[in-house]
Amino acid sequence: MKKILRVVIGLFTMIIYLNSPNVTAKQNEDTSIIDLLIAEQEKQDEGSEYKDVREVVNGDLNNDGIQDTVVLYSIDGGGGGNMSEQYLAVFLRLKDALKPIANIMVGNTSGLYRIANSITLTGTSIEIETSEYVQDDARCCPSKKGKTFYVLADGKLKESSFSDNSQPNISSEIELSSLFKSMENGCEFNDDIKNLFSGLYNQKITLNDSLKNAVSNVESKKLLTSADSGENYLYKLKTKAKYYGLPLSSIEHSVGFENGIYSWSLIIDMPKDKVTSQLKLNKVNFNKVYNEMDDSMIGVIIESVDSNKTKLLCDISN
């Protein structure tokens, strides 16, 4: 009887606490901060949030003993279309107020990526239950159930195939932005990129062990050319990786050993406007540099391959 009485008193005390003016005001303040971030994303996407599926989860993401907040939300009808994008936003509680730290796309209904269904906090990791597209799936209904994890590191969300709690040192093997960092400065050609492409000529993957799991087989084909232009080849390296959190499906390299053709592309399975928005969110700037050889500026060109695919092109042909 005494035990039941203690439970009843405890529940009564909690109800009074949750309905107190201070708690209600704090909850309203938190919601306003979340709403502000989502409103900004709505503006960028030219869409509107489907509020019924917004999911808010609290937990300590940075081990400071204070409850932080993670939000999974969906923006529908971006750019006047009928596609839906899911975003993951992280807010740390600093000085008793939520501060937005990271906000990235984690799913969409393009038919090529995946749909993010729900989130769970497991220690300092964010677990997302997903539905992934396989061949012949309709856009509405990806059939393969999956799971992925995100961790907050240096103010950015990084994806991994396992929880931070089961693997203390999160591998960056599926994130390839560091490999191509130099291309942000006028398509600069670093040794890692050079070694990668040199290996492709011999149908080899020349990457360090931490990156090899992100790529698969090499495809190559001779392109149709005229007798005067020489022979051109296209090498394609299939990937299951990310580029600043974007779904990177392949790396393509075109080369003409006799005519000076030399270019490479990162192929991303998302529409151009979404890619541009995500890169801007990650503060990625593609700088252009002057090329004295042909009096031109060289830098990354962002092109639409089709309605759901984008190319980041570097062309340093001479």
Contacts in CASP RR format, 6 or more apart in sequence:
PFRMAT RR
TARGET T0000
AUTHOR 0000-0000-0000
METHOD contacts of the structure
MODEL  1
MKKILRVVIGLFTMIIYLNSPNVTAKQNEDTSIIDLLIAEQEKQDEGSEY
KDVREVVNGDLNNDGIQDTVVLYSIDGGGGGNMSEQYLAVFLRLKDALKP
IANIMVGNTSGLYRIANSITLTGTSIEIETSEYVQDDARCCPSKKGKTFY
VLADGKLKESSFSDNSQPNISSEIELSSLFKSMENGCEFNDDIKNLFSGL
YNQKITLNDSLKNAVSNVESKKLLTSADSGENYLYKLKTKAKYYGLPLSS
IEHSVGFENGIYSWSLIIDMPKDKVTSQLKLNKVNFNKVYNEMDDSMIGV
IIESVDSNKTKLLCDISN
17 23 0 8 1.000
29 97 0 8 1.000
29 98 0 8 1.000
30 69 0 8 1.000
30 91 0 8 1.000
30 98 0 8 1.000
33 91 0 8 1.000
33 97 0 8 1.000
33 98 0 8 1.000
33 99 0 8 1.000
33 100 0 8 1.000
34 56 0 8 1.000
34 69 0 8 1.000
34 71 0 8 1.000
34 89 0 8 1.000
34 91 0 8 1.000
34 98 0 8 1.000
37 89 0 8 1.000
37 91 0 8 1.000
37 100 0 8 1.000
37 103 0 8 1.000
38 49 0 8 1.000
38 54 0 8 1.000
38 71 0 8 1.000
38 73 0 8 1.000
38 75 0 8 1.000
38 89 0 8 1.000
41 75 0 8 1.000
41 87 0 8 1.000
41 103 0 8 1.000
42 48 0 8 1.000
42 49 0 8 1.000
42 75 0 8 1.000
44 277 0 8 1.000
44 280 0 8 1.000
45 75 0 8 1.000
45 77 0 8 1.000
45 78 0 8 1.000
45 79 0 8 1.000
45 85 0 8 1.000
45 274 0 8 1.000
45 277 0 8 1.000
46 77 0 8 1.000
46 78 0 8 1.000
46 79 0 8 1.000
46 80 0 8 1.000
47 75 0 8 1.000
47 76 0 8 1.000
47 77 0 8 1.000
47 78 0 8 1.000
47 79 0 8 1.000
47 80 0 8 1.000
48 75 0 8 1.000
48 76 0 8 1.000
48 77 0 8 1.000
49 73 0 8 1.000
49 74 0 8 1.000
49 75 0 8 1.000
49 76 0 8 1.000
50 74 0 8 1.000
50 75 0 8 1.000
50 76 0 8 1.000
50 84 0 8 1.000
53 73 0 8 1.000
53 74 0 8 1.000
54 71 0 8 1.000
54 72 0 8 1.000
54 73 0 8 1.000
54 74 0 8 1.000
55 71 0 8 1.000
55 72 0 8 1.000
55 73 0 8 1.000
55 118 0 8 1.000
55 119 0 8 1.000
56 69 0 8 1.000
56 70 0 8 1.000
56 71 0 8 1.000
57 69 0 8 1.000
57 70 0 8 1.000
57 71 0 8 1.000
57 72 0 8 1.000
57 119 0 8 1.000
57 120 0 8 1.000
57 121 0 8 1.000
58 67 0 8 1.000
58 68 0 8 1.000
58 69 0 8 1.000
58 70 0 8 1.000
58 121 0 8 1.000
59 67 0 8 1.000
59 68 0 8 1.000
59 69 0 8 1.000
59 70 0 8 1.000
59 121 0 8 1.000
59 123 0 8 1.000
60 66 0 8 1.000
60 67 0 8 1.000
60 68 0 8 1.000
60 123 0 8 1.000
60 124 0 8 1.000
61 68 0 8 1.000
61 70 0 8 1.000
61 90 0 8 1.000
61 92 0 8 1.000
61 121 0 8 1.000
61 124 0 8 1.000
61 126 0 8 1.000
61 152 0 8 1.000
62 68 0 8 1.000
62 92 0 8 1.000
62 124 0 8 1.000
62 152 0 8 1.000
63 124 0 8 1.000
66 93 0 8 1.000
67 93 0 8 1.000
68 90 0 8 1.000
68 91 0 8 1.000
68 92 0 8 1.000
68 93 0 8 1.000
68 98 0 8 1.000
69 90 0 8 1.000
69 91 0 8 1.000
69 93 0 8 1.000
69 98 0 8 1.000
70 88 0 8 1.000
70 89 0 8 1.000
70 90 0 8 1.000
70 91 0 8 1.000
70 119 0 8 1.000
70 121 0 8 1.000
70 126 0 8 1.000
71 88 0 8 1.000
71 89 0 8 1.000
71 90 0 8 1.000
71 91 0 8 1.000
72 86 0 8 1.000
72 87 0 8 1.000
72 88 0 8 1.000
72 106 0 8 1.000
72 116 0 8 1.000
72 118 0 8 1.000
72 119 0 8 1.000
72 128 0 8 1.000
73 86 0 8 1.000
73 87 0 8 1.000
73 89 0 8 1.000
74 84 0 8 1.000
74 85 0 8 1.000
74 86 0 8 1.000
74 87 0 8 1.000
75 84 0 8 1.000
75 85 0 8 1.000
75 87 0 8 1.000
76 82 0 8 1.000
76 83 0 8 1.000
76 84 0 8 1.000
77 83 0 8 1.000
77 84 0 8 1.000
78 85 0 8 1.000
79 273 0 8 1.000
83 108 0 8 1.000
83 109 0 8 1.000
83 110 0 8 1.000
83 139 0 8 1.000
83 271 0 8 1.000
84 108 0 8 1.000
84 109 0 8 1.000
85 105 0 8 1.000
85 107 0 8 1.000
85 108 0 8 1.000
85 109 0 8 1.000
85 274 0 8 1.000
86 105 0 8 1.000
86 106 0 8 1.000
86 107 0 8 1.000
86 108 0 8 1.000
86 115 0 8 1.000
86 116 0 8 1.000
87 103 0 8 1.000
87 104 0 8 1.000
87 105 0 8 1.000
87 106 0 8 1.000
88 102 0 8 1.000
88 103 0 8 1.000
88 104 0 8 1.000
88 105 0 8 1.000
88 106 0 8 1.000
88 116 0 8 1.000
88 119 0 8 1.000
88 126 0 8 1.000
88 128 0 8 1.000
88 150 0 8 1.000
88 157 0 8 1.000
89 100 0 8 1.000
89 102 0 8 1.000
89 103 0 8 1.000
90 100 0 8 1.000
90 101 0 8 1.000
90 102 0 8 1.000
90 103 0 8 1.000
90 126 0 8 1.000
90 152 0 8 1.000
90 157 0 8 1.000
91 98 0 8 1.000
91 99 0 8 1.000
91 100 0 8 1.000
91 101 0 8 1.000
92 98 0 8 1.000
92 99 0 8 1.000
92 101 0 8 1.000
93 99 0 8 1.000
101 152 0 8 1.000
101 155 0 8 1.000
102 152 0 8 1.000
102 155 0 8 1.000
102 156 0 8 1.000
102 157 0 8 1.000
103 281 0 8 1.000
104 157 0 8 1.000
104 245 0 8 1.000
104 278 0 8 1.000
104 281 0 8 1.000
104 282 0 8 1.000
105 245 0 8 1.000
105 246 0 8 1.000
105 270 0 8 1.000
105 274 0 8 1.000
105 278 0 8 1.000
106 116 0 8 1.000
106 128 0 8 1.000
106 148 0 8 1.000
106 150 0 8 1.000
107 113 0 8 1.000
107 114 0 8 1.000
107 115 0 8 1.000
107 116 0 8 1.000
107 130 0 8 1.000
108 114 0 8 1.000
108 115 0 8 1.000
108 270 0 8 1.000
108 274 0 8 1.000
109 115 0 8 1.000
109 139 0 8 1.000
109 140 0 8 1.000
110 139 0 8 1.000
110 269 0 8 1.000
110 270 0 8 1.000
110 271 0 8 1.000
110 308 0 8 1.000
111 133 0 8 1.000
111 137 0 8 1.000
111 139 0 8 1.000
111 142 0 8 1.000
111 308 0 8 1.000
112 133 0 8 1.000
112 247 0 8 1.000
112 249 0 8 1.000
112 269 0 8 1.000
112 270 0 8 1.000
112 308 0 8 1.000
112 309 0 8 1.000
113 133 0 8 1.000
113 247 0 8 1.000
113 269 0 8 1.000
113 270 0 8 1.000
114 130 0 8 1.000
114 131 0 8 1.000
114 132 0 8 1.000
114 133 0 8 1.000
114 142 0 8 1.000
114 146 0 8 1.000
115 130 0 8 1.000
115 131 0 8 1.000
115 132 0 8 1.000
115 142 0 8 1.000
116 128 0 8 1.000
116 129 0 8 1.000
116 130 0 8 1.000
117 128 0 8 1.000
117 129 0 8 1.000
117 130 0 8 1.000
117 131 0 8 1.000
118 128 0 8 1.000
118 129 0 8 1.000
119 126 0 8 1.000
119 127 0 8 1.000
119 128 0 8 1.000
119 129 0 8 1.000
120 126 0 8 1.000
120 127 0 8 1.000
120 129 0 8 1.000
121 127 0 8 1.000
122 149 0 8 1.000
122 163 0 8 1.000
122 164 0 8 1.000
122 165 0 8 1.000
123 163 0 8 1.000
123 164 0 8 1.000
123 165 0 8 1.000
124 151 0 8 1.000
124 152 0 8 1.000
124 164 0 8 1.000
124 165 0 8 1.000
125 149 0 8 1.000
125 150 0 8 1.000
125 151 0 8 1.000
125 160 0 8 1.000
125 163 0 8 1.000
125 164 0 8 1.000
125 165 0 8 1.000
126 149 0 8 1.000
126 150 0 8 1.000
126 151 0 8 1.000
126 157 0 8 1.000
127 147 0 8 1.000
127 148 0 8 1.000
127 149 0 8 1.000
127 163 0 8 1.000
128 147 0 8 1.000
128 148 0 8 1.000
128 149 0 8 1.000
128 150 0 8 1.000
129 145 0 8 1.000
129 146 0 8 1.000
129 147 0 8 1.000
130 145 0 8 1.000
130 146 0 8 1.000
130 147 0 8 1.000
130 148 0 8 1.000
131 141 0 8 1.000
131 142 0 8 1.000
131 143 0 8 1.000
131 144 0 8 1.000
131 145 0 8 1.000
131 146 0 8 1.000
132 142 0 8 1.000
132 144 0 8 1.000
132 145 0 8 1.000
132 146 0 8 1.000
133 142 0 8 1.000
133 143 0 8 1.000
133 144 0 8 1.000
134 142 0 8 1.000
134 143 0 8 1.000
134 144 0 8 1.000
137 143 0 8 1.000
148 159 0 8 1.000
148 160 0 8 1.000
148 161 0 8 1.000
149 159 0 8 1.000
149 160 0 8 1.000
149 161 0 8 1.000
149 162 0 8 1.000
149 163 0 8 1.000
149 164 0 8 1.000
150 157 0 8 1.000
150 158 0 8 1.000
150 159 0 8 1.000
150 160 0 8 1.000
151 157 0 8 1.000
151 158 0 8 1.000
151 160 0 8 1.000
151 164 0 8 1.000
151 170 0 8 1.000
152 158 0 8 1.000
153 170 0 8 1.000
156 282 0 8 1.000
158 170 0 8 1.000
158 172 0 8 1.000
158 175 0 8 1.000
159 174 0 8 1.000
159 175 0 8 1.000
159 242 0 8 1.000
159 245 0 8 1.000
160 167 0 8 1.000
160 170 0 8 1.000
160 171 0 8 1.000
160 174 0 8 1.000
161 174 0 8 1.000
164 170 0 8 1.000
171 210 0 8 1.000
172 178 0 8 1.000
172 210 0 8 1.000
173 210 0 8 1.000
173 211 0 8 1.000
173 212 0 8 1.000
173 213 0 8 1.000
173 214 0 8 1.000
174 213 0 8 1.000
174 214 0 8 1.000
174 240 0 8 1.000
174 241 0 8 1.000
174 242 0 8 1.000
175 241 0 8 1.000
175 242 0 8 1.000
175 243 0 8 1.000
175 244 0 8 1.000
175 245 0 8 1.000
176 211 0 8 1.000
176 214 0 8 1.000
176 239 0 8 1.000
176 241 0 8 1.000
176 242 0 8 1.000
176 243 0 8 1.000
176 248 0 8 1.000
177 242 0 8 1.000
177 243 0 8 1.000
177 244 0 8 1.000
177 245 0 8 1.000
179 192 0 8 1.000
179 193 0 8 1.000
179 196 0 8 1.000
179 207 0 8 1.000
179 211 0 8 1.000
180 193 0 8 1.000
180 243 0 8 1.000
180 266 0 8 1.000
181 190 0 8 1.000
182 188 0 8 1.000
182 189 0 8 1.000
182 190 0 8 1.000
182 193 0 8 1.000
183 193 0 8 1.000
183 286 0 8 1.000
183 299 0 8 1.000
183 300 0 8 1.000
183 312 0 8 1.000
183 314 0 8 1.000
184 284 0 8 1.000
184 285 0 8 1.000
184 286 0 8 1.000
184 287 0 8 1.000
184 300 0 8 1.000
185 287 0 8 1.000
185 289 0 8 1.000
186 286 0 8 1.000
186 287 0 8 1.000
186 288 0 8 1.000
186 289 0 8 1.000
186 298 0 8 1.000
186 299 0 8 1.000
186 300 0 8 1.000
186 314 0 8 1.000
187 298 0 8 1.000
187 299 0 8 1.000
187 300 0 8 1.000
187 314 0 8 1.000
187 315 0 8 1.000
187 316 0 8 1.000
189 316 0 8 1.000
193 264 0 8 1.000
195 206 0 8 1.000
196 205 0 8 1.000
196 206 0 8 1.000
196 207 0 8 1.000
196 237 0 8 1.000
196 251 0 8 1.000
197 235 0 8 1.000
197 253 0 8 1.000
197 255 0 8 1.000
197 264 0 8 1.000
198 206 0 8 1.000
199 205 0 8 1.000
199 206 0 8 1.000
200 218 0 8 1.000
200 220 0 8 1.000
200 235 0 8 1.000
200 237 0 8 1.000
200 253 0 8 1.000
201 235 0 8 1.000
201 255 0 8 1.000
203 218 0 8 1.000
203 220 0 8 1.000
204 218 0 8 1.000
205 212 0 8 1.000
205 215 0 8 1.000
205 218 0 8 1.000
205 237 0 8 1.000
207 214 0 8 1.000
207 215 0 8 1.000
214 239 0 8 1.000
214 240 0 8 1.000
214 241 0 8 1.000
215 237 0 8 1.000
215 238 0 8 1.000
215 239 0 8 1.000
215 240 0 8 1.000
215 241 0 8 1.000
215 251 0 8 1.000
216 237 0 8 1.000
216 238 0 8 1.000
216 239 0 8 1.000
216 240 0 8 1.000
217 237 0 8 1.000
217 238 0 8 1.000
218 235 0 8 1.000
218 236 0 8 1.000
218 237 0 8 1.000
219 235 0 8 1.000
219 236 0 8 1.000
219 237 0 8 1.000
219 238 0 8 1.000
220 233 0 8 1.000
220 234 0 8 1.000
220 235 0 8 1.000
220 236 0 8 1.000
221 233 0 8 1.000
221 234 0 8 1.000
222 231 0 8 1.000
222 232 0 8 1.000
222 233 0 8 1.000
223 231 0 8 1.000
223 232 0 8 1.000
223 233 0 8 1.000
223 234 0 8 1.000
223 254 0 8 1.000
225 231 0 8 1.000
225 232 0 8 1.000
229 259 0 8 1.000
230 256 0 8 1.000
230 258 0 8 1.000
230 259 0 8 1.000
231 256 0 8 1.000
231 257 0 8 1.000
231 258 0 8 1.000
232 254 0 8 1.000
232 255 0 8 1.000
232 256 0 8 1.000
232 259 0 8 1.000
232 261 0 8 1.000
233 254 0 8 1.000
233 255 0 8 1.000
233 256 0 8 1.000
233 257 0 8 1.000
234 252 0 8 1.000
234 253 0 8 1.000
234 254 0 8 1.000
235 252 0 8 1.000
235 253 0 8 1.000
235 254 0 8 1.000
235 255 0 8 1.000
236 250 0 8 1.000
236 251 0 8 1.000
236 252 0 8 1.000
236 253 0 8 1.000
237 250 0 8 1.000
237 251 0 8 1.000
237 252 0 8 1.000
237 253 0 8 1.000
238 249 0 8 1.000
238 250 0 8 1.000
239 248 0 8 1.000
239 249 0 8 1.000
239 250 0 8 1.000
239 251 0 8 1.000
241 248 0 8 1.000
242 248 0 8 1.000
243 266 0 8 1.000
243 268 0 8 1.000
243 312 0 8 1.000
244 278 0 8 1.000
244 279 0 8 1.000
244 282 0 8 1.000
244 284 0 8 1.000
245 278 0 8 1.000
245 282 0 8 1.000
246 268 0 8 1.000
246 270 0 8 1.000
246 275 0 8 1.000
246 278 0 8 1.000
246 279 0 8 1.000
247 268 0 8 1.000
247 269 0 8 1.000
247 270 0 8 1.000
248 266 0 8 1.000
248 267 0 8 1.000
248 268 0 8 1.000
248 269 0 8 1.000
249 267 0 8 1.000
249 268 0 8 1.000
249 269 0 8 1.000
249 309 0 8 1.000
250 267 0 8 1.000
251 264 0 8 1.000
251 265 0 8 1.000
251 266 0 8 1.000
251 267 0 8 1.000
252 264 0 8 1.000
252 265 0 8 1.000
252 267 0 8 1.000
253 263 0 8 1.000
253 264 0 8 1.000
253 265 0 8 1.000
254 261 0 8 1.000
254 262 0 8 1.000
254 263 0 8 1.000
254 264 0 8 1.000
255 261 0 8 1.000
255 262 0 8 1.000
255 263 0 8 1.000
256 262 0 8 1.000
260 317 0 8 1.000
260 318 0 8 1.000
261 317 0 8 1.000
262 315 0 8 1.000
262 316 0 8 1.000
262 317 0 8 1.000
262 318 0 8 1.000
263 313 0 8 1.000
263 314 0 8 1.000
263 315 0 8 1.000
263 316 0 8 1.000
263 317 0 8 1.000
264 313 0 8 1.000
264 314 0 8 1.000
265 311 0 8 1.000
265 312 0 8 1.000
265 313 0 8 1.000
265 314 0 8 1.000
266 311 0 8 1.000
266 312 0 8 1.000
267 305 0 8 1.000
267 309 0 8 1.000
267 310 0 8 1.000
267 311 0 8 1.000
268 275 0 8 1.000
268 309 0 8 1.000
268 310 0 8 1.000
268 311 0 8 1.000
268 312 0 8 1.000
269 308 0 8 1.000
269 309 0 8 1.000
270 278 0 8 1.000
270 308 0 8 1.000
270 309 0 8 1.000
270 310 0 8 1.000
271 304 0 8 1.000
271 307 0 8 1.000
271 308 0 8 1.000
271 309 0 8 1.000
271 310 0 8 1.000
272 302 0 8 1.000
272 303 0 8 1.000
272 304 0 8 1.000
272 310 0 8 1.000
275 302 0 8 1.000
275 310 0 8 1.000
275 312 0 8 1.000
276 302 0 8 1.000
286 299 0 8 1.000
286 300 0 8 1.000
286 302 0 8 1.000
287 299 0 8 1.000
288 297 0 8 1.000
288 298 0 8 1.000
288 299 0 8 1.000
289 297 0 8 1.000
289 298 0 8 1.000
289 299 0 8 1.000
290 296 0 8 1.000
290 297 0 8 1.000
290 298 0 8 1.000
291 297 0 8 1.000
291 298 0 8 1.000
293 318 0 8 1.000
294 318 0 8 1.000
298 314 0 8 1.000
298 315 0 8 1.000
298 316 0 8 1.000
299 314 0 8 1.000
300 312 0 8 1.000
300 313 0 8 1.000
300 314 0 8 1.000
301 311 0 8 1.000
301 312 0 8 1.000
301 313 0 8 1.000
301 314 0 8 1.000
301 315 0 8 1.000
302 310 0 8 1.000
302 311 0 8 1.000
302 312 0 8 1.000
302 313 0 8 1.000
303 310 0 8 1.000
303 311 0 8 1.000
303 313 0 8 1.000
304 310 0 8 1.000
304 311 0 8 1.000
305 311 0 8 1.000
END
